[in-house]
Amino acid sequence: MNNATKPEDSSEFTPLLGKSFLTPIYDPIITLVTREKRWRRQIVEHLHLAPGDRVIDVGCGTGSLLQAMFSDCPQAHFVGVDPDASALRISRRKLGAIANLIRWHKGFLESLELPAGWQPNKIVSSLVLHQVPLRKKQAILETIESLLVPGGTVLISDYMKLDSPLMRSLFRATVQSLDGISDTQPSADGEVEKLFAEIFTEPCLLHRFPTVTGTISLWRGYKKGIAQ
Ligand SMILES: C[S@@+](CC[C@H](N)C(=O)[O-])C[C@H]1O[C@@H](n2cnc3c(N)ncnc32)[C@H](O)[C@@H]1O
């Protein structure tokens, strides 16, 4: 199944819930079916945000994680990256005045241009990699690695290896019925963890959240080198 959409830059991406017409109900659906508050809170806690941190949210979607991170540390600097203009519109509306304090990039991470001297020390991404082809999963992780300062932190929260038959069945009945099989199956088979361990140092599985859509895992890694 191919649900890919063509944004203005004519590169392809999968809409938030697999189909564009479902985008307006993304937030209530995710709240309902993924125990969203728990896993987003864990991302924020493990980020240990501090004033002056430079943070990128890759595939920020409707901005829920940016909102949670900003609430935790308004003195950090945030960039939201997403190719979907309708998702970014929802983000801006939801974040209100805070949206003006965030830098937005409508496009893919690979085309992100950062101001001179602005190198991120923390990069997060949630529920993005399961929706992209295997080669793109690798490209996104490699780009994250190349952007980070030495010793910088990456946190990825997503559907990754699904061990139990129950979790695989739930994933098949929900996420895969919307997003299709070809991009999501490598994630369910554990390919993202393998790439993550090849690309980052000290890969660590921090949490697993069983949900009615499959298990969401939270992984942390670091760019090789000494922290600045
Ligand atoms: C399921 S949504 C997750 C949104 C948000 N991160 C969250 O936690 O709710 C996946 C998002 O990834 C974006 N996306 C898809 N392909 C992408 C890519 N190659 N690079 C960056 N974002 C991408 C989509 O536009 C969509 O907004």
The ligand as an ORCA input file, in Angstrom:
! r2SCAN-3c Opt
* xyz 0 1
  C       3.113      9.945     12.922
  S       3.664     11.572     12.710
  C       4.484     11.911     14.270
  C       4.425     13.361     14.616
  C       5.052     13.752     15.936
  N       6.482     13.536     15.929
  C       4.420     13.078     17.106
  O       5.133     12.534     17.942
  O       3.191     13.122     17.236
  C       5.047     11.439     11.630
  C       5.500     12.781     11.127
  O       6.716     12.594     10.432
  C       6.696     13.434      9.313
  N       7.625     12.866      8.361
  C       7.389     11.888      7.468
  N       8.498     11.634      6.780
  C       9.453     12.462      7.280
  C      10.823     12.682      7.002
  N      11.456     11.973      6.063
  N      11.500     13.613      7.710
  C      10.893     14.322      8.665
  N       9.587     14.163      8.981
  C       8.892     13.244      8.287
  C       5.271     13.454      8.829
  O       4.996     14.590      8.053
  C       4.526     13.440     10.165
  O       4.224     14.739     10.603
*
